[in-house]
Amino acid sequence: MLRYILQRLSLLPLSLFLLSLVCFALLQLTPDDPVRRLLPDDEARLSSDDPNAYDRSYRAAAASLGYDRPAFYFTLQNAALPDTLYRIARPKERAVLRTFTLRTGNWPAVENYYRILKELAWTVRSEDRIETSTILRRLLLQEDFDRTKATIFDLKDDPTTAPLQTAFQALENTEQRANLLLPALHWHGTNNQYHAWISRLLRGDLGVSLNDRRPVTAKIGRALKWTALLNGLAILLIYLISIPTGLYMAGYRDSSFDRITTVGLFILFGIPSFWVATLLTNFFTTPAFGMDYFPSMGFGKLPEGASIWEVVRIRAAHLFLPVLCMAYPCWAYVSRHLRRSSIHELNKAYIKTARLKGLSRSAILWKHVLRNASFPIITLLASILPALLAGSVLIERIFNLPGMGQLLYDAALTRDWPVVIIVVLLNGLLTAAGLLLADLAYAFADPRVRLNGTKPSAS
Amino acid sequence: MRKKGWLRRASIAWLLGLLLVATFADFLANDRPLIAKVDGETRFPVLHEYGTALGLARPYQPIVRNWKKTETDWALWPLVPYAAGATDLKNANFKSPFDAQETGPRARHYLGTDKLGRDVLAGLVAGSRVAIFVGVGSLLISLLIGIPLGGVAGFFGNDGLRGTRARWWGRSIGGILGLLYASVSLLPFFRVENLGLTVLLLILGFLLGGWLLSLLLRLIPFFRKPTNFPADSIFLQMVELFVNIPGLVLLIALLAAINQPSLWVIVIVIGVLRWPHIARHLRAELLRIRNLPYIEAARVSGLGQWRILFYHALPNALGPLLIVSCFGLGGAILLEAFLSFLGIGVPTDEVTWGSLLRASRSRPDAWWLAVFPGLLLTFTVLAAKALGEQD
């Protein structure tokens, strides 16, 4: 048993590590610039008045967020690129230098050209010559080599911009494309963004939300409470209803009860729950059709000094519809599985013995069949849990409940990456843990799994 | 559940019908006539638009901007004379199918309108096109990934592929190195910007790198020993890693990160996330098939392994694969509706079943906005499930 546990546990860190890599890559690939968000608005205005000062404050902000470090432990890149490219703080500037170097293969010339361009862009005041100044500033972020070329040749003969033109000519004439053929691997050590991020996570510091500067831990803690309540109730409801249904369907196989329930469950399984939820909210929580039976928003407000009975009543009124919508697709799923495995058990010899002893049908079903047929049910929990968590995004959104799903939705729409990433990671952790627990429980209940290392084929 | 003949036939008919509607969506719901006679000239406005888009035909002169206000000698209009997303302000503000509508001589809005008078039926027709596009497209991508991986893992298992160590080590490590080299150095060197050429160059890098390293490794005696390639174990580990990814949550995060939403991104992401379903089933099927007598017979008669896999084993697994594919189709369509209901990742100008459902939430008493798209979605999902259901 211990060996099996260890064997299963060994994969968990690997998949979590991969998931963290995916999340980190997502954080890197996001198109908007978190440093810009950190800078106050009047700093952004500086960018047009005094680019030099803006550059300095930008760099300070980037350093405070740790963006002046390399992204990962190592970089594999073209040998023509310098290994300290990460020190250029602004992603757009970095992209320009990158494309130009990959185009010409001559880093010193690119660097020279860009230095001259930057100096010019900062010295030519927009009050004096508005046109040249705008062109120069646009050139700073122009990624397209050919377009830059066209713009530079269009510049009028002007003593101030002449050095720029010569630098660009030099860049074009001293193309060293052979440099591009070599790859280079740079090792940065542990002073990198990923290392800092992951060690902060492991220490329990989840960062702050970009939207309201509140710690992510607090936000998630509050949301998690409601999602746990919602999912816990849903799972309870699923098993409470589907175990008897599945058992009796198998016990009274081919009766009209079995047939009708089979068709009904099949249809239930197919109806998308977010449609049902939309219909239910439209019909029963709004006065539109005169059937305003349920409160519509959130979990309800509790009056001061409410008795337990009243708390339960208010919460139940708010939770009834969402829990129902979350539970019913899984009802069908679980009871159909249970029916199948129970029928398999009912054909076995020990059931015949029990019947010969004169046990009633209910006793056989509950005491003998359920215990043996419930193994697949254990594994189902593992596949239900992630589905419920994902499903709660929609259900919470539709019923306006402040849980994890709603948090993820809001954070994703406002691009609040620290929150999104943590929710994704947490979901991954729960999914993996659910699968692991189900496998272990299965192995515990059925020794064949431990011995062979494989599950017996699902009956 | 016993498979009833009529249920299967009905499901197939429904899915095929949906495919037809999606293909001919422009001819079913459009705000220009199919055939019209204007000033003595017979025009085919809908068909002609395809020609113009393909560059085969020039636009009609004079250009008609609004066919509804144009005097025609006679015109044959589509069944639904409204385009999805086109506003009709005379019938704005949620006209029910049974309300009085000011459509003049033209057909009513059979299934009502939304806030800006956009026709719901036309939206449903356009939505079916999006649903089929996402469903079939993502299915094709998961098949493209799943068939090779699942096929090789199931057919060869852990002991079917024999070769020297140099071959396996060289091909896997050399291939990856070659791929990296191609992407880091060769792509900028040759200034490749076109997608097709990029993929071609990457594949070339993989093959060449693998070949070169295995040639090199063959010089070392240790690598000359023949071993089995553990295809099945590697496959199972990959699936295990993928299963731990919380698909939907990651999908939401991923799609929110993209600046310009496009249906292609959704197709690719759903396809990549769902390949393990296909691959697992194919693996199980081929594990069974590879022990059948006719495969043995093919081996004895001296056919090559790969030839047996592609010509004899895989065709036999296509039937069960089709069943799983139907199931996947339903799942992908549901996922698309789910995303467009949330308004994440789907372009805002695209009318889909999910976006119609979302619109119904702002006006609960407009029941026609909620009921009809949901019914279509339910029937599609049920049809896919009825076909994919296995005993």
Boltz contact constraints between the chains, C-beta under 6 A:
constraints:
  - contact:
      token1: [A, 15]
      token2: [B, 241]
      max_distance: 6.0
  - contact:
      token1: [A, 15]
      token2: [B, 244]
      max_distance: 6.0
  - contact:
      token1: [A, 26]
      token2: [B, 257]
      max_distance: 6.0
  - contact:
      token1: [A, 30]
      token2: [B, 257]
      max_distance: 6.0
  - contact:
      token1: [A, 31]
      token2: [B, 259]
      max_distance: 6.0
  - contact:
      token1: [A, 78]
      token2: [B, 184]
      max_distance: 6.0
  - contact:
      token1: [A, 78]
      token2: [B, 185]
      max_distance: 6.0
  - contact:
      token1: [A, 102]
      token2: [B, 188]
      max_distance: 6.0
  - contact:
      token1: [A, 180]
      token2: [B, 185]
      max_distance: 6.0
  - contact:
      token1: [A, 180]
      token2: [B, 188]
      max_distance: 6.0
  - contact:
      token1: [A, 180]
      token2: [B, 189]
      max_distance: 6.0
  - contact:
      token1: [A, 181]
      token2: [B, 185]
      max_distance: 6.0
  - contact:
      token1: [A, 181]
      token2: [B, 189]
      max_distance: 6.0
  - contact:
      token1: [A, 183]
      token2: [B, 181]
      max_distance: 6.0
  - contact:
      token1: [A, 183]
      token2: [B, 184]
      max_distance: 6.0
  - contact:
      token1: [A, 183]
      token2: [B, 185]
      max_distance: 6.0
  - contact:
      token1: [A, 262]
      token2: [B, 1]
      max_distance: 6.0
  - contact:
      token1: [A, 270]
      token2: [B, 381]
      max_distance: 6.0
  - contact:
      token1: [A, 270]
      token2: [B, 382]
      max_distance: 6.0
  - contact:
      token1: [A, 270]
      token2: [B, 385]
      max_distance: 6.0
  - contact:
      token1: [A, 271]
      token2: [B, 378]
      max_distance: 6.0
  - contact:
      token1: [A, 272]
      token2: [B, 334]
      max_distance: 6.0
  - contact:
      token1: [A, 272]
      token2: [B, 377]
      max_distance: 6.0
  - contact:
      token1: [A, 274]
      token2: [B, 341]
      max_distance: 6.0
  - contact:
      token1: [A, 275]
      token2: [B, 374]
      max_distance: 6.0
  - contact:
      token1: [A, 278]
      token2: [B, 357]
      max_distance: 6.0
  - contact:
      token1: [A, 278]
      token2: [B, 370]
      max_distance: 6.0
  - contact:
      token1: [A, 279]
      token2: [B, 370]
      max_distance: 6.0
  - contact:
      token1: [A, 282]
      token2: [B, 364]
      max_distance: 6.0
  - contact:
      token1: [A, 282]
      token2: [B, 370]
      max_distance: 6.0
  - contact:
      token1: [A, 286]
      token2: [B, 364]
      max_distance: 6.0
  - contact:
      token1: [A, 288]
      token2: [B, 364]
      max_distance: 6.0
  - contact:
      token1: [A, 288]
      token2: [B, 365]
      max_distance: 6.0
  - contact:
      token1: [A, 386]
      token2: [B, 246]
      max_distance: 6.0
  - contact:
      token1: [A, 390]
      token2: [B, 248]
      max_distance: 6.0
  - contact:
      token1: [A, 412]
      token2: [B, 252]
      max_distance: 6.0
  - contact:
      token1: [A, 412]
      token2: [B, 253]
      max_distance: 6.0
  - contact:
      token1: [A, 412]
      token2: [B, 256]
      max_distance: 6.0
  - contact:
      token1: [A, 420]
      token2: [B, 253]
      max_distance: 6.0
  - contact:
      token1: [A, 424]
      token2: [B, 249]
      max_distance: 6.0
  - contact:
      token1: [A, 424]
      token2: [B, 250]
      max_distance: 6.0
  - contact:
      token1: [A, 424]
      token2: [B, 253]
      max_distance: 6.0
  - contact:
      token1: [A, 427]
      token2: [B, 246]
      max_distance: 6.0
  - contact:
      token1: [A, 427]
      token2: [B, 249]
      max_distance: 6.0
  - contact:
      token1: [A, 428]
      token2: [B, 246]
      max_distance: 6.0
  - contact:
      token1: [A, 431]
      token2: [B, 244]
      max_distance: 6.0
  - contact:
      token1: [A, 431]
      token2: [B, 246]
      max_distance: 6.0
  - contact:
      token1: [A, 432]
      token2: [B, 244]
      max_distance: 6.0
